[in-house]
Every structure is written in structure tokens, then in C-alpha cells.
Amino acid sequence: MPPAPPPFAPGTLAALAASQVRAALAAGALRPIPTEAVTVRDGGMRFVVRHLPALAAKPRPDWSGPPRDDPFLPPEPPLTVASVPPDHVIVLNKFPVLPGHLLLVTRGFEHQERLLRPGDLEALWRCMAEIPGLGFYNGGVEAGASQPHKHLQLAPYPLGAGEDLPLAALAAEARGERVPGLPFRHAFARLPALPEAPAAAAGVLHALYRALLEAAGVGVRAAADGERQGRPYNLLLTREWMLLVPRSRERYAGVSVNGLGFAGSLFAPDRAGLARLLAARPMTVLRAVADPP
């Protein structure tokens, strides 16, 4: 396991990340992806659909075990922000579409299909306490994960066109484990008042996560490296709620959908894909890659 970078002190992560972005840009290590964005309202949400030509060129790694060229073991020094002891490192997304997009990777290799541990959620919650944004996890390649090395993600607000989170309005109408406007299977939970201590808060978050896995029918299977998910899923986490969506497939008409899609951000690799997404309508796309309600 490579040595860990210094941890961030409370109240400093946003400034550290911004400083690292500037340094990584100057070094040529950070390569923001230029995009063309279209805003479309559908099903009570204002989606942002982006055309990203660089998506078409990204190779897919082998998911059978630790990749031969693991970009997170170790992460590139110019992209490394800080550690979250004992097990996680904060890394800049090398090819960001959204400004300030952070990855939270395990220091040693853990498979992306392993269930999240309390420590994973504690590390993410510590970061979310510093930077307002959406935490999310793509559980498996069919859920849009790009790497088999376990990594959670934090996308700072705003994610939408003129709004922090396109999904927020629908989430505000949630009743119990259901969000009425979402036309696919999912499980939802509002967060209770959480303890101030991050480890204690993570215990509550982890219990909710396990409950949502069961409620959404994802299930758990035993593996040599510990518990793994029974099927692919996306997890979305805000400071107010948690949403889990089981996945039936990765793509719609050749367009990959990850957790950001369910938050209101979709990405197409070419203009033809963008046209297909817009013609189909975003909620239809999400319904197609998830399960019926």
C-alpha cells in the first residue's frame, strides 16, 4: 500500500481542493472535458444533457480483479488532494466535466462491487461536511462505474442549470421509501438528525444504506474478499437524504448512464447519442436502465 498523503484539517478541504485544481491544471495533469449542454424539462426535473466527445475514446479496464494499470494505486501526485484516515485518499477526477469533481478512493485495492463499509461512508460524509455537493457511488460496471478499484464520488453544487440539484424538487415530495415522480424502482430515505461525530454518523448512514439495499432488491452475496452486491446499483447521498436505484443495464441506445443521470445529468459521447437522448426524453432513458416500479 502506498504511503498516504497528509489528512486535511477540518474546514480546509475546499481550499485544498481548489489549490490542487490550479496546480494540476498548470502541470497538465488535469484535463477538463469541454462539453455542449442542453437543458430539457421532463417528469418534473430540469435535466442537463451534455455532449462529451472524449467519452467515446475511454478504454474499459478488466473487471475480473485488480487492474494491471490501476490509476488509483497510487493516484497521480498532481491529482492527489489529501487523505481521510485510515483508508481513503481524495483525488481529483482527471477528466472532469463538473468543476471540482472529487473521487474518494481506497488506499489499497478493493473491488467496486464490494458493499460499502461504515468507513467508506464516514470518509464521504467528512468530505460532504466540507463541500456542499452530491455524494454518489456507481456499484458495478452496469451502474456506470469506470474503474474496478473502489471509489466514491463527490460532485460539488451546482449540478443543474441554475439549481444545485435537479432531483431536489422531486425528492422533497418523497413519501416513505418512494419518490412519487420517479418511474422506476428505487428506495429512498430521509436522513434523521445525525450525531456530530463522523464515525457515529456513518453508523447511522450505513444502517440506512443496508436497509435500502434490501428494500430495492439489490441483495448481498458472499465472495472471497467479503460481501458483494447482488446486482448493480447507484447510490446518491445528500445532506438531507439517500436514494438507491437498482440497475438492469448500463446503456440506453449506446449511451452509458451512471449515478449522475438519476440526479439530473446525462452524458452522450457524440451528437447522434445526444439526439437519441433528447428524442427519447431523459425519464424514459432512466426507466430503461433501471427496473419497473
C-alpha positions as CSV (number, residue, x, y, z in Angstrom):
1,M,0.0,0.0,0.0
2,P,1.5,3.4,-1.0
3,P,2.1,6.0,1.7
4,A,-0.9,8.3,2.4
5,P,-0.7,12.0,1.8
6,P,-1.4,14.3,4.8
7,P,-5.0,14.4,6.0
8,F,-7.0,17.6,5.7
9,A,-7.7,19.7,8.8
10,P,-11.4,20.5,9.4
11,G,-12.5,23.5,7.5
12,T,-9.7,23.3,4.9
13,L,-10.8,20.8,2.2
14,A,-12.5,23.2,-0.1
15,A,-9.4,25.4,-0.2
16,L,-7.1,22.4,-0.6
17,A,-9.1,21.1,-3.5
18,A,-9.2,24.4,-5.3
19,S,-5.4,24.8,-4.8
20,Q,-4.8,21.3,-6.2
21,V,-7.0,22.0,-9.2
22,R,-4.9,25.1,-10.1
23,A,-1.6,23.1,-9.6
24,A,-2.9,20.1,-11.6
25,L,-4.0,22.4,-14.5
26,A,-0.6,24.1,-14.5
27,A,1.1,20.7,-14.6
28,G,-1.1,19.4,-17.4
29,A,-2.3,16.5,-15.2
30,L,-5.9,17.7,-15.0
31,R,-7.8,17.6,-18.3
32,P,-11.2,19.1,-18.1
33,I,-13.6,17.9,-20.9
34,P,-15.2,20.6,-23.0
35,T,-18.9,20.0,-23.3
36,E,-22.0,21.2,-25.1
37,A,-25.0,21.3,-22.8
38,V,-28.7,21.2,-23.5
39,T,-31.3,21.7,-20.7
40,V,-34.6,19.8,-21.0
41,R,-37.5,19.6,-18.6
42,D,-39.1,16.1,-18.2
43,G,-41.0,14.4,-15.5
44,G,-40.8,17.3,-13.1
45,M,-37.0,17.7,-13.4
46,R,-34.8,20.0,-15.4
47,F,-32.2,17.7,-16.8
48,V,-28.8,18.8,-18.2
49,V,-27.8,16.7,-21.2
50,R,-24.2,17.1,-22.3
51,H,-22.3,16.0,-25.4
52,L,-18.8,14.8,-24.4
53,P,-16.7,13.6,-27.3
54,A,-13.9,12.3,-25.0
55,L,-16.3,9.6,-23.7
56,A,-16.0,7.7,-26.9
57,A,-12.2,7.3,-26.5
58,K,-12.0,6.0,-23.0
59,P,-10.9,2.3,-22.8
60,R,-12.7,-0.1,-20.4
61,P,-10.4,-1.9,-17.8
62,D,-10.7,-5.6,-16.9
63,W,-13.1,-6.1,-14.0
64,S,-12.1,-9.6,-13.1
65,G,-9.6,-8.4,-10.4
66,P,-7.1,-5.7,-9.7
67,P,-6.4,-3.8,-13.0
68,R,-2.9,-4.1,-14.4
69,D,-2.7,-0.3,-14.7
70,D,-4.7,0.9,-11.7
71,P,-4.9,4.8,-11.8
72,F,-5.6,4.9,-8.1
73,L,-2.7,2.7,-6.9
74,P,-1.1,5.1,-6.4
75,P,-3.0,8.1,-7.7
76,E,-1.1,10.7,-9.7
77,P,0.6,13.1,-7.2
78,P,-0.6,16.2,-9.0
79,L,-4.2,14.9,-8.7
80,T,-3.9,13.9,-5.0
81,V,-5.6,16.3,-2.6
82,A,-5.4,14.8,0.9
83,S,-6.1,11.6,2.8
84,V,-9.1,10.7,5.0
85,P,-7.5,8.3,7.5
86,P,-7.3,5.5,7.8
87,D,-8.3,4.0,4.4
88,H,-9.1,6.7,1.8
89,V,-7.4,9.3,-0.4
90,I,-9.1,12.2,-2.1
91,V,-8.2,12.6,-5.7
92,L,-9.3,15.0,-8.5
93,N,-11.2,13.5,-11.3
94,K,-8.6,13.6,-14.1
95,F,-11.2,14.2,-16.8
96,P,-13.7,16.4,-15.1
97,V,-16.9,17.6,-16.7
98,L,-18.2,19.2,-13.5
99,P,-15.8,21.7,-11.8
100,G,-14.2,20.4,-8.6
101,H,-15.3,16.8,-9.1
102,L,-13.6,14.6,-6.4
103,L,-13.0,10.9,-6.1
104,L,-12.6,9.2,-2.8
105,V,-10.6,6.0,-3.4
106,T,-9.4,3.3,-1.1
107,R,-5.7,3.3,-0.4
108,G,-5.4,-0.4,-1.2
109,F,-7.3,-2.2,-3.9
110,E,-10.9,-3.0,-3.0
111,H,-13.3,-4.1,-5.7
112,Q,-16.0,-1.7,-6.7
113,E,-18.7,-4.4,-6.3
114,R,-17.9,-4.9,-2.6
115,L,-20.5,-3.4,-0.3
116,L,-19.8,0.0,1.2
117,R,-18.4,-0.2,4.7
118,P,-19.1,2.2,7.5
119,G,-15.6,3.6,6.9
120,D,-16.4,4.4,3.3
121,L,-19.5,6.4,4.3
122,E,-17.6,8.1,7.1
123,A,-14.9,9.3,4.7
124,L,-17.5,10.5,2.2
125,W,-19.5,12.3,5.0
126,R,-16.4,14.1,6.2
127,C,-15.9,15.4,2.7
128,M,-19.6,16.4,2.3
129,A,-19.4,18.3,5.6
130,E,-16.7,20.5,4.0
131,I,-18.0,20.8,0.4
132,P,-21.7,21.1,-0.4
133,G,-22.5,18.6,-3.1
134,L,-23.8,15.3,-4.2
135,G,-22.1,12.1,-3.0
136,F,-22.7,9.1,-5.2
137,Y,-21.5,5.6,-5.8
138,N,-21.7,3.6,-9.0
139,G,-22.0,0.0,-7.9
140,G,-20.6,-2.0,-10.8
141,V,-19.9,-1.6,-14.5
142,E,-23.6,-1.9,-15.3
143,A,-24.2,1.1,-13.0
144,G,-21.7,3.2,-15.0
145,A,-18.5,2.7,-12.9
146,S,-15.4,3.3,-15.0
147,Q,-12.8,1.6,-12.7
148,P,-12.9,-1.7,-10.6
149,H,-10.9,0.0,-7.8
150,K,-13.5,1.2,-5.2
151,H,-14.1,4.9,-5.5
152,L,-16.9,7.0,-4.1
153,Q,-17.5,10.5,-5.7
154,L,-18.4,14.0,-4.7
155,A,-19.7,16.4,-7.2
156,P,-19.9,20.0,-5.8
157,Y,-23.1,22.0,-6.4
158,P,-24.5,23.3,-8.6
159,L,-25.2,20.3,-10.8
160,G,-28.1,21.8,-12.7
161,A,-28.7,24.8,-14.8
162,G,-29.4,27.5,-12.2
163,E,-30.1,25.0,-9.4
164,D,-27.9,22.9,-7.1
165,L,-29.6,19.6,-7.7
166,P,-32.2,18.9,-10.4
167,L,-33.6,15.9,-8.4
168,A,-34.2,18.0,-5.2
169,A,-37.7,19.1,-6.1
170,L,-38.9,15.6,-6.6
171,A,-37.1,14.3,-3.6
172,A,-38.9,16.9,-1.5
173,E,-42.2,15.1,-2.4
174,A,-41.0,11.7,-1.2
175,R,-43.3,9.6,1.0
176,G,-41.6,6.9,3.0
177,E,-39.3,4.9,0.7
178,R,-40.8,6.2,-2.5
179,V,-40.4,9.4,-4.6
180,P,-43.7,9.7,-6.4
181,G,-42.3,11.2,-9.6
182,L,-39.6,8.6,-10.3
183,P,-40.9,6.0,-12.8
184,F,-38.5,3.2,-11.9
185,R,-37.8,1.0,-8.9
186,H,-35.9,2.8,-6.1
187,A,-35.6,3.1,-2.3
188,F,-35.4,6.4,-0.6
189,A,-34.7,7.6,3.0
190,R,-34.6,11.0,4.6
191,L,-31.7,11.3,6.9
192,P,-32.5,11.7,10.6
193,A,-30.6,14.1,12.8
194,L,-27.1,12.6,12.8
195,P,-24.5,12.6,15.5
196,E,-21.8,15.2,15.2
197,A,-19.1,12.7,15.4
198,P,-18.4,11.4,11.8
199,A,-17.9,7.8,12.9
200,A,-21.2,7.8,14.7
201,A,-23.0,9.5,11.8
202,A,-21.5,6.9,9.5
203,G,-23.0,4.1,11.6
204,V,-26.5,5.6,11.0
205,L,-25.8,6.1,7.3
206,H,-24.6,2.6,6.9
207,A,-27.7,1.1,8.6
208,L,-29.8,3.2,6.2
209,Y,-27.7,2.0,3.2
210,R,-28.2,-1.6,4.1
211,A,-31.9,-1.1,4.6
212,L,-32.2,0.5,1.1
213,L,-30.2,-2.4,-0.4
214,E,-32.8,-4.8,0.9
215,A,-35.8,-2.6,0.1
216,A,-34.6,-2.1,-3.5
217,G,-34.0,-5.8,-4.0
218,V,-30.2,-5.5,-4.6
219,G,-29.3,-8.2,-2.2
220,V,-25.9,-9.4,-0.9
221,R,-23.7,-12.3,-2.0
222,A,-20.7,-13.8,-0.3
223,A,-17.3,-13.6,-2.0
224,A,-13.7,-14.4,-1.1
225,D,-13.0,-10.7,-0.4
226,G,-16.1,-10.1,1.7
227,E,-19.7,-9.2,1.0
228,R,-20.5,-8.0,-2.6
229,Q,-23.6,-6.6,-4.1
230,G,-26.2,-9.0,-5.5
231,R,-26.7,-6.8,-8.6
232,P,-25.6,-3.3,-9.9
233,Y,-27.0,-0.2,-8.3
234,N,-26.4,3.6,-7.9
235,L,-26.4,5.3,-4.6
236,L,-27.0,9.0,-4.2
237,L,-26.3,10.9,-0.9
238,T,-27.1,14.4,0.1
239,R,-27.0,16.1,3.5
240,E,-30.8,15.5,3.6
241,W,-31.5,12.1,2.0
242,M,-30.2,8.9,0.4
243,L,-31.5,7.3,-2.8
244,L,-30.7,3.8,-4.1
245,V,-31.6,2.7,-7.6
246,P,-31.0,-1.0,-8.8
247,R,-29.8,-1.2,-12.4
248,S,-30.9,-3.5,-15.2
249,R,-28.3,-2.4,-17.7
250,E,-25.6,0.2,-18.2
251,R,-26.6,1.8,-21.5
252,Y,-29.6,3.2,-23.4
253,A,-29.1,3.3,-27.2
254,G,-25.3,3.2,-26.8
255,V,-25.2,5.9,-24.1
256,S,-23.8,5.0,-20.6
257,V,-25.7,6.2,-17.6
258,N,-24.2,6.5,-14.1
259,G,-25.4,7.8,-10.8
260,L,-25.3,11.4,-12.0
261,G,-28.0,10.5,-14.5
262,F,-30.5,9.9,-11.7
263,A,-29.5,13.3,-10.2
264,G,-30.3,15.0,-13.5
265,S,-27.1,15.0,-15.5
266,L,-26.8,12.8,-18.6
267,F,-23.8,12.5,-20.9
268,A,-23.6,11.5,-24.6
269,P,-20.4,10.5,-26.5
270,D,-21.4,12.1,-29.8
271,R,-24.1,14.2,-31.4
272,A,-26.0,11.2,-32.5
273,G,-26.2,10.0,-28.9
274,L,-27.2,13.4,-27.8
275,A,-30.0,13.4,-30.3
276,R,-31.2,10.0,-29.2
277,L,-31.3,11.1,-25.5
278,L,-33.3,14.2,-26.4
279,A,-35.7,12.3,-28.6
280,A,-36.3,9.5,-26.1
281,R,-36.7,12.0,-23.2
282,P,-34.5,11.7,-20.0
283,M,-37.0,10.0,-17.8
284,T,-37.6,7.3,-20.4
285,V,-33.8,6.7,-20.5
286,L,-33.6,6.3,-16.8
287,R,-36.6,4.0,-16.7
288,A,-35.0,1.9,-19.4
289,V,-31.7,1.3,-17.5
290,A,-33.5,0.6,-14.2
291,D,-36.3,-1.7,-13.1
292,P,-40.1,-1.1,-13.4
293,P,-41.5,0.5,-10.3
